Amino acid sequence: MKQFKFKFTVASSIFFIMRNVKKARKYIADTENYSDIDRYNFACKIIEHMRKRSRTTTLVFGKKNLPENGGYILYSNHQGKYDALGILLNHPGPCRVLWERKAASKYLAKECCGLVGGQTIDFEDIKDSILVLKKIAEDVQEGKRYLIFPEGRYEGNKNEMLDFRTGCFYCSLKSKAPIIPVAIYDSYKAMDINNIFKKAITEVHYLSPIYFEEYGKFSKSEIADLVKTRIAEKMKEIKSRREPLRIESGK
């Protein structure tokens, strides 16, 4: 897939990107003068620009399902380059991301990952993966929120899901924090298509929390199946509906 829309979005934003990458690095390095919220808000400024350049509108549902206090982990299906952007831009407050290390090392992605305080992972390095997942669990126990894509990749799957990496759910078993399944729909249309002028309407659905009392007795693979089933049910509902759902918020 040539992904002309993504390339156009980046190319048409090159001066904005160059200017703000320099600022982003300053925000990341200067922890005394820039708080987590300052850095997260700056990341959202960059994300908002990319959203506009990609001619994307994101509709958000189920914000009431997000706990007001304490840490939690969002587990979302994965479709393309816009997925994390669409979720972070509409999440109420700072949220960190688990990012595949190679993807996170690219220009701008590296800065965005640093701004939101994300963790990077090499799925092929088992020892490294365990250390990263343990760090995420500790952060969540301290009240931080994380976004994880258990599929770990996307391969032109559009609104279909790939297999989940069960190891990701170690973070939940270790932290005992609420799990929030997230269903994204048509997110691939934002950037992972070849029509650079086509507008996109994507959806983010925060589903009901799954608390430790419900999943604590399960294995990582059983939790993965539970979360995937909840997301699949919502995807099926979205596909079958004939009338649009009530919009809670959107950009």
VEXLOMI-57799 format. One record per residue (C-alpha): residue in three letters; y, x, z; residue number from 1. Coordinates in nm, 3 decimals, decimal comma, padded with zeros to 5 digits. Example, Ala and Ser with C-alpha at 12.3 -4.5 7.8 and 13.67 -1.06 7.14 Angstrom:
<nodes>
   res        py        px        pz     n
   ALA   -00,450    01,230    00,780     1
   SER   -00,106    01,367    00,714     2
</nodes>
This chain:
<nodes>
   res        py        px        pz     n
   MET    00,000    00,000    00,000     1
   LYS    00,331    00,150   -00,109     2
   GLN    00,539   -00,039    00,151     3
   PHE    00,856   -00,035   -00,059     4
   LYS    01,034   -00,263    00,188     5
   PHE    00,988   -00,018    00,474     6
   LYS    01,103    00,272    00,257     7
   PHE    01,409    00,074    00,144     8
   THR    01,493   -00,021    00,504     9
   VAL    01,486    00,345    00,608    10
   ALA    01,662    00,479    00,297    11
   SER    01,944    00,225    00,320    12
   SER    01,994    00,317    00,687    13
   ILE    01,984    00,693    00,649    14
   PHE    02,339    00,762    00,773    15
   PHE    02,297    00,520    01,064    16
   ILE    01,967    00,689    01,153    17
   MET    02,101    01,043    01,134    18
   ARG    02,399    00,956    01,353    19
   ASN    02,198    00,771    01,614    20
   VAL    01,904    01,012    01,631    21
   LYS    02,147    01,271    01,764    22
   LYS    02,276    01,023    02,023    23
   ALA    01,921    00,919    02,113    24
   ARG    01,825    01,278    02,189    25
   LYS    02,126    01,304    02,418    26
   TYR    02,025    00,985    02,602    27
   ILE    01,669    01,113    02,644    28
   ALA    01,771    01,456    02,771    29
   ASP    02,048    01,344    03,007    30
   THR    01,856    01,143    03,267    31
   GLU    02,134    01,176    03,526    32
   ASN    02,393    00,987    03,321    33
   TYR    02,167    00,748    03,131    34
   SER    01,932    00,511    03,313    35
   ASP    01,609    00,357    03,182    36
   ILE    01,807    00,043    03,097    37
   ASP    02,074    00,246    02,913    38
   ARG    01,808    00,417    02,703    39
   TYR    01,618    00,095    02,638    40
   ASN    01,935   -00,086    02,530    41
   PHE    02,019    00,199    02,294    42
   ALA    01,668    00,175    02,146    43
   CYS    01,725   -00,198    02,093    44
   LYS    02,050   -00,120    01,911    45
   ILE    01,854    00,091    01,662    46
   ILE    01,579   -00,172    01,637    47
   GLU    01,832   -00,450    01,577    48
   HIS    01,984   -00,254    01,289    49
   MET    01,640   -00,205    01,130    50
   ARG    01,562   -00,573    01,177    51
   LYS    01,876   -00,674    00,992    52
   ARG    01,818   -00,424    00,712    53
   SER    01,466   -00,559    00,665    54
   ARG    01,607   -00,915    00,643    55
   THR    01,379   -01,031    00,923    56
   THR    01,409   -01,321    01,167    57
   THR    01,179   -01,321    01,469    58
   LEU    01,098   -01,642    01,656    59
   VAL    00,982   -01,600    02,015    60
   PHE    00,768   -01,838    02,218    61
   GLY    00,630   -01,838    02,571    62
   LYS    00,882   -01,620    02,755    63
   LYS    00,816   -01,837    03,060    64
   ASN    00,471   -01,676    03,073    65
   LEU    00,619   -01,336    03,156    66
   PRO    00,612   -01,263    03,532    67
   GLU    00,960   -01,216    03,673    68
   ASN    00,857   -00,942    03,914    69
   GLY    00,624   -00,645    03,909    70
   GLY    00,450   -00,455    03,636    71
   TYR    00,226   -00,599    03,367    72
   ILE    00,068   -00,503    03,037    73
   LEU    00,123   -00,677    02,706    74
   TYR   -00,177   -00,654    02,470    75
   SER   -00,090   -00,754    02,115    76
   ASN   -00,262   -00,777    01,780    77
   HIS   -00,138   -00,525    01,523    78
   GLN   -00,017   -00,584    01,165    79
   GLY    00,239   -00,322    01,064    80
   LYS    00,544   -00,110    01,131    81
   TYR    00,760   -00,395    01,267    82
   ASP    00,520   -00,515    01,539    83
   ALA    00,655   -00,316    01,835    84
   LEU    01,013   -00,364    01,716    85
   GLY    00,981   -00,743    01,707    86
   ILE    00,834   -00,753    02,057    87
   LEU    01,064   -00,500    02,226    88
   LEU    01,379   -00,652    02,080    89
   ASN    01,291   -00,988    02,233    90
   HIS    01,141   -00,871    02,562    91
   PRO    01,357   -00,941    02,870    92
   GLY    01,417   -00,590    02,996    93
   PRO    01,266   -00,244    02,954    94
   CYS    00,912   -00,225    02,821    95
   ARG    00,726    00,096    02,742    96
   VAL    00,484    00,143    02,453    97
   LEU    00,154    00,324    02,409    98
   TRP    00,202    00,504    02,078    99
   GLU   -00,053    00,688    01,862   100
   ARG    00,057    01,053    01,887   101
   LYS    00,072    01,136    01,517   102
   ALA    00,280    00,827    01,439   103
   ALA    00,508    00,892    01,738   104
   SER    00,586    01,245    01,619   105
   LYS    00,770    01,125    01,309   106
   TYR    01,149    01,131    01,275   107
   LEU    01,314    00,834    01,451   108
   ALA    00,978    00,715    01,589   109
   LYS    00,983    01,013    01,825   110
   GLU    01,331    00,923    01,945   111
   CYS    01,252    00,552    01,988   112
   CYS    00,939    00,640    02,185   113
   GLY    01,146    00,866    02,411   114
   LEU    01,416    00,605    02,460   115
   VAL    01,173    00,338    02,582   116
   GLY    00,977    00,588    02,794   117
   GLY    00,661    00,542    02,591   118
   GLN    00,336    00,734    02,621   119
   THR    00,161    00,896    02,325   120
   ILE   -00,215    00,920    02,284   121
   ASP   -00,471    01,098    02,069   122
   PHE   -00,759    00,852    02,047   123
   GLU   -00,993    01,126    01,927   124
   ASP   -00,935    01,337    02,239   125
   ILE   -01,126    01,164    02,517   126
   LYS   -00,992    01,383    02,798   127
   ASP   -00,633    01,333    02,681   128
   SER   -00,686    00,958    02,646   129
   ILE   -00,812    00,926    03,003   130
   LEU   -00,510    01,113    03,141   131
   VAL   -00,265    00,902    02,939   132
   LEU   -00,427    00,572    03,037   133
   LYS   -00,430    00,680    03,401   134
   LYS   -00,057    00,759    03,380   135
   ILE    00,011    00,414    03,233   136
   ALA   -00,184    00,250    03,515   137
   GLU    00,024    00,441    03,771   138
   ASP    00,348    00,339    03,599   139
   VAL    00,242   -00,027    03,596   140
   GLN    00,154   -00,011    03,966   141
   GLU    00,513    00,107    04,021   142
   GLY    00,646   -00,205    03,846   143
   LYS    00,687   -00,087    03,487   144
   ARG    00,585   -00,296    03,187   145
   TYR    00,385   -00,167    02,889   146
   LEU    00,300   -00,283    02,538   147
   ILE   -00,039   -00,178    02,399   148
   PHE   -00,200   -00,252    02,063   149
   PRO   -00,576   -00,243    02,137   150
   GLU   -00,665   -00,226    01,767   151
   GLY   -00,491    00,110    01,760   152
   ARG   -00,421    00,077    01,389   153
   TYR   -00,355   -00,166    01,105   154
   GLU   -00,512   -00,152    00,762   155
   GLY   -00,354   -00,425    00,556   156
   ASN   -00,524   -00,680    00,782   157
   LYS   -00,218   -00,910    00,781   158
   ASN   -00,291   -01,210    01,007   159
   GLU   -00,650   -01,104    01,071   160
   MET   -00,755   -00,886    01,364   161
   LEU   -00,952   -00,562    01,368   162
   ASP   -01,186   -00,445    01,645   163
   PHE   -01,027   -00,369    01,982   164
   ARG   -01,055   -00,029    02,149   165
   THR   -01,203   -00,126    02,484   166
   GLY   -01,081    00,189    02,661   167
   CYS   -00,723    00,056    02,657   168
   PHE   -00,818   -00,198    02,922   169
   TYR   -00,885    00,075    03,177   170
   CYS   -00,511    00,051    03,245   171
   SER   -00,552   -00,304    03,370   172
   LEU   -00,863   -00,245    03,578   173
   LYS   -00,691    00,053    03,742   174
   SER   -00,351   -00,111    03,799   175
   LYS   -00,484   -00,464    03,876   176
   ALA   -00,168   -00,595    03,712   177
   PRO   -00,134   -00,915    03,507   178
   ILE   -00,247   -00,903    03,146   179
   ILE   -00,024   -01,084    02,896   180
   PRO   -00,195   -01,144    02,560   181
   VAL    00,057   -01,144    02,275   182
   ALA   -00,002   -01,304    01,937   183
   ILE    00,221   -01,187    01,653   184
   TYR    00,217   -01,374    01,324   185
   ASP    00,344   -01,270    00,979   186
   SER    00,482   -00,950    01,133   187
   TYR    00,355   -00,745    00,838   188
   LYS    00,599   -00,929    00,612   189
   ALA    00,895   -00,758    00,782   190
   MET    00,828   -00,411    00,638   191
   ASP    00,473   -00,370    00,509   192
   ILE    00,520   -00,538    00,171   193
   ASN    00,660   -00,420   -00,163   194
   ASN    00,930   -00,684   -00,223   195
   ILE    01,243   -00,520   -00,077   196
   PHE    01,458   -00,835   -00,105   197
   LYS    01,217   -01,087    00,045   198
   LYS    01,328   -01,233    00,378   199
   ALA    01,070   -01,253    00,653   200
   ILE    01,020   -01,489    00,944   201
   THR    00,787   -01,346    01,206   202
   GLU    00,659   -01,494    01,531   203
   VAL    00,592   -01,350    01,877   204
   HIS    00,390   -01,563    02,120   205
   TYR    00,359   -01,455    02,484   206
   LEU    00,043   -01,627    02,608   207
   SER   -00,053   -01,729    02,962   208
   PRO   -00,110   -01,436    03,200   209
   ILE   -00,461   -01,328    03,293   210
   TYR   -00,460   -01,215    03,655   211
   PHE   -00,687   -00,962    03,823   212
   GLU   -00,861   -01,240    04,011   213
   GLU   -00,992   -01,359    03,673   214
   TYR   -01,064   -01,033    03,492   215
   GLY   -01,138   -00,795    03,782   216
   LYS   -01,510   -00,870    03,775   217
   PHE   -01,537   -00,791    03,403   218
   SER   -01,612   -00,468    03,220   219
   LYS   -01,359   -00,317    02,979   220
   SER   -01,547   -00,461    02,681   221
   GLU   -01,557   -00,807    02,839   222
   ILE   -01,182   -00,795    02,906   223
   ALA   -01,124   -00,688    02,546   224
   ASP   -01,328   -00,986    02,425   225
   LEU   -01,135   -01,221    02,655   226
   VAL   -00,794   -01,101    02,537   227
   LYS   -00,896   -01,096    02,171   228
   THR   -01,032   -01,451    02,199   229
   ARG   -00,706   -01,578    02,352   230
   ILE   -00,504   -01,418    02,071   231
   ALA   -00,747   -01,542    01,803   232
   GLU   -00,719   -01,898    01,935   233
   LYS   -00,340   -01,884    01,912   234
   MET   -00,358   -01,736    01,561   235
   LYS   -00,588   -02,019    01,455   236
   GLU   -00,347   -02,274    01,604   237
   ILE   -00,052   -02,122    01,419   238
   LYS   -00,240   -02,119    01,089   239
   SER   -00,347   -02,481    01,121   240
   ARG   -00,025   -02,641    01,239   241
   ARG    00,171   -02,857    00,999   242
   GLU    00,499   -02,874    01,186   243
   PRO    00,691   -02,576    01,331   244
   LEU    00,681   -02,533    01,706   245
   ARG    00,995   -02,570    01,913   246
   ILE    01,189   -02,246    01,898   247
   GLU    01,272   -02,104    02,240   248
   SER    01,472   -01,810    02,109   249
   GLY    01,500   -01,598    01,801   250
   LYS    01,698   -01,341    01,613   251
</nodes>
